[in-house]
Amino acid sequence: MDRSPRTERRWLACALLALATAGCDRAAGPLDNALERAEPHLAHFAEFDAWARRARQTDAALRSRAALDETLFAKIRREPVVIAAWIDVRRRVPERLALPVGAELPATVGWVLVRTAALGQLRVAVQEPCAVRSGGAASELEPGCVLIQRELSSAPAESLAVTVAYRAGKVAL
């Protein structure tokens, strides 16, 4: 083991830093905030995510894109807590379905990666004010929203990303 004065100073500096921060309350970081804000919506998101993945597997049986759109979003179409939702099929020719039609995710979202026991890895973003554009003025007036996204492989060279924007402070029943 190297016992040079330089090495000993490094160890001393590390030990002092550890002692200085021990027992200190750390401020909640982006991960803590994102997970705390997403928590009330996770059960609802998990239910919709499973629904969308099952419905997406049946899309070959549906005759039109409108029928697919209606089927995919049937479960959340009238949920007052949902601002918007997207189903992104990521493959060579990507496809996006949105509720409401034309809803857009913000150009920059600020995703934070979180892991839950039930859903595994998710992306979560908290926006205040909410930058989700739903094709109308209503979403522009939202004071805040929580976005949750889960992406999983659905076939070789294809993945399916399910994203939902929830009104901050409101919970689906």
C-alpha positions as CSV (number, residue, x, y, z in Angstrom):
1,M,0.0,0.0,0.0
2,D,1.3,3.5,-1.0
3,R,2.0,5.5,2.2
4,S,3.2,8.7,0.5
5,P,2.1,12.0,2.0
6,R,0.1,12.7,-1.2
7,T,-1.9,9.5,-0.8
8,E,-2.4,10.1,2.9
9,R,-3.8,13.6,2.2
10,R,-6.2,12.1,-0.3
11,W,-7.5,9.6,2.2
12,L,-7.8,12.4,4.8
13,A,-9.7,14.6,2.4
14,C,-12.1,11.7,1.6
15,A,-12.6,10.9,5.3
16,L,-13.3,14.6,6.2
17,L,-15.8,14.9,3.3
18,A,-17.5,11.8,4.5
19,L,-17.7,13.1,8.1
20,A,-18.8,16.5,6.9
21,T,-21.8,15.1,5.0
22,A,-22.7,12.3,7.5
23,G,-26.0,12.9,9.2
24,C,-26.8,15.9,7.0
25,D,-30.2,16.1,5.5
26,R,-29.9,16.1,1.8
27,A,-32.2,18.1,-0.3
28,A,-34.6,16.2,-2.4
29,G,-33.2,15.7,-5.8
30,P,-34.9,15.3,-9.2
31,L,-35.2,11.5,-8.7
32,D,-36.9,11.9,-5.4
33,N,-39.3,14.6,-6.7
34,A,-40.2,12.6,-9.8
35,L,-40.9,9.4,-8.0
36,E,-42.9,11.2,-5.3
37,R,-45.0,13.0,-7.9
38,A,-45.5,9.9,-10.1
39,E,-46.4,7.6,-7.2
40,P,-50.2,8.4,-7.1
41,H,-50.4,7.6,-10.9
42,L,-48.4,4.4,-11.1
43,A,-51.3,2.0,-10.6
44,H,-53.4,3.8,-13.2
45,F,-50.4,3.9,-15.6
46,A,-49.6,0.2,-15.1
47,E,-53.2,-0.7,-16.0
48,F,-53.2,1.5,-19.1
49,D,-49.8,0.3,-20.2
50,A,-50.9,-3.4,-20.0
51,W,-54.1,-2.5,-21.9
52,A,-52.3,-0.6,-24.6
53,R,-49.8,-3.4,-25.1
54,R,-52.6,-6.0,-25.4
55,A,-54.6,-3.8,-27.8
56,R,-51.5,-3.1,-29.9
57,Q,-51.1,-6.9,-30.5
58,T,-54.6,-7.0,-32.0
59,D,-54.1,-4.1,-34.4
60,A,-53.8,-6.5,-37.4
61,A,-57.4,-7.5,-36.8
62,L,-58.6,-3.9,-36.8
63,R,-59.7,-2.5,-40.2
64,S,-58.6,1.1,-39.8
65,R,-56.3,3.4,-37.9
66,A,-59.4,5.0,-36.4
67,A,-60.5,1.7,-35.0
68,L,-57.0,1.1,-33.6
69,D,-57.0,4.6,-32.1
70,E,-60.4,4.1,-30.5
71,T,-59.4,0.7,-29.1
72,L,-56.0,1.8,-27.7
73,F,-57.3,4.8,-25.8
74,A,-60.7,3.5,-24.8
75,K,-59.6,2.9,-21.3
76,I,-58.5,6.5,-20.6
77,R,-60.4,8.6,-23.1
78,R,-62.7,10.1,-20.5
79,E,-60.3,10.2,-17.5
80,P,-60.3,13.8,-16.2
81,V,-56.8,13.3,-14.7
82,V,-55.3,12.5,-18.1
83,I,-54.2,15.4,-20.2
84,A,-52.8,13.4,-23.1
85,A,-51.3,10.0,-24.0
86,W,-49.1,8.6,-26.7
87,I,-48.3,5.1,-28.1
88,D,-45.1,5.2,-30.0
89,V,-44.1,2.1,-32.1
90,R,-40.4,2.5,-32.6
91,R,-39.2,0.6,-35.6
92,R,-37.8,1.2,-39.1
93,V,-40.9,3.2,-40.0
94,P,-42.0,4.7,-36.6
95,E,-45.7,5.3,-35.8
96,R,-47.3,7.5,-33.2
97,L,-50.9,7.5,-32.0
98,A,-52.0,10.2,-29.7
99,L,-54.9,11.1,-27.5
100,P,-56.2,13.7,-28.3
101,V,-55.3,13.4,-31.9
102,G,-52.4,15.8,-32.6
103,A,-51.2,16.0,-29.0
104,E,-47.5,16.7,-28.9
105,L,-44.9,16.0,-26.3
106,P,-42.7,19.0,-25.5
107,A,-39.4,19.2,-27.5
108,T,-37.4,18.9,-24.3
109,V,-38.9,16.8,-21.5
110,G,-36.3,16.4,-18.8
111,W,-36.9,12.7,-18.1
112,V,-35.6,11.1,-14.9
113,L,-35.1,7.3,-14.9
114,V,-36.8,5.6,-12.0
115,R,-37.3,1.9,-11.1
116,T,-40.3,0.5,-9.5
117,A,-40.9,-3.1,-8.3
118,A,-44.1,-3.5,-10.3
119,L,-43.1,-1.8,-13.6
120,G,-39.3,-1.9,-13.7
121,Q,-37.6,1.1,-15.4
122,L,-39.7,4.1,-16.2
123,R,-39.1,7.6,-17.4
124,V,-40.8,10.3,-15.3
125,A,-40.9,14.1,-15.8
126,V,-42.5,16.8,-13.8
127,Q,-43.3,20.0,-15.6
128,E,-44.6,23.3,-14.0
129,P,-46.2,24.7,-16.0
130,C,-47.1,21.8,-18.2
131,A,-45.7,22.1,-21.7
132,V,-47.9,19.3,-23.3
133,R,-49.8,20.5,-26.3
134,S,-53.1,18.8,-26.8
135,G,-54.2,20.7,-29.9
136,G,-56.3,23.1,-27.8
137,A,-55.8,25.8,-25.3
138,A,-56.8,23.7,-22.3
139,S,-53.4,22.0,-21.9
140,E,-51.6,25.3,-22.1
141,L,-53.4,26.4,-19.0
142,E,-52.4,23.4,-16.9
143,P,-50.3,24.6,-14.0
144,G,-48.3,21.3,-13.8
145,C,-48.2,17.8,-15.1
146,V,-46.5,14.5,-14.5
147,L,-45.4,12.5,-17.5
148,I,-44.7,8.7,-17.2
149,Q,-43.2,6.7,-20.0
150,R,-42.4,3.0,-20.3
151,E,-40.7,1.5,-23.3
152,L,-40.3,-2.3,-23.9
153,S,-39.3,-4.4,-26.8
154,S,-42.4,-5.7,-28.5
155,A,-40.8,-7.6,-31.4
156,P,-37.3,-8.0,-32.9
157,A,-36.2,-4.5,-34.0
158,E,-39.3,-2.9,-32.5
159,S,-40.2,-1.3,-29.2
160,L,-43.4,0.2,-27.9
161,A,-43.3,3.3,-25.7
162,V,-46.5,4.1,-23.7
163,T,-46.5,7.7,-22.4
164,V,-49.2,9.4,-20.3
165,A,-49.4,13.0,-19.1
166,Y,-51.3,13.4,-15.8
167,R,-52.6,16.6,-14.2
168,A,-50.4,17.3,-11.3
169,G,-52.2,17.1,-7.9
170,K,-55.1,15.0,-9.3
171,V,-55.4,11.2,-9.0
172,A,-57.5,8.8,-11.1
173,L,-60.1,6.9,-9.2
